[in-house]
Amino acid sequence: QVHLVESGGGAVQSGGSLRLSCAASGFPYSSFCMAWFRQAPGKEREAVARINADATTTYADSVKGRFTISQDNAENTLDLQMNSLKPEDTAIYYCAAAPQYYDGSYHCYDYSFWGQGTQVTVSS
């Protein structure tokens, strides 16, 4: 059974930092794409950062240069270091996993496994 459990959310002031962690279990972690999504009140869920098995990372334009995604395949953990936080970063942050395949390059299927989310609140 797939389990994704986020931790590390909280409330900070603008300009502050937080580090989110996701503990994964129940699936072959190193064979999956991993990502952080977020959903703010009244807005659609959006991808914040993704990392593939080859450690290729992608970021939403709104967080480039401020957020860093990383993973530890030995510990099956996914982290998101968030610096220079802004009020618009306020949202529930979700860890997600997607099976991936390789056809010369890595591709991800749909993100079908989700954690319960952790709240991040940034005050001005």
Disulfide bonds with the S-S distance in Angstrom:
Cys22-Cys95 2.11
Cys33-Cys108 1.91
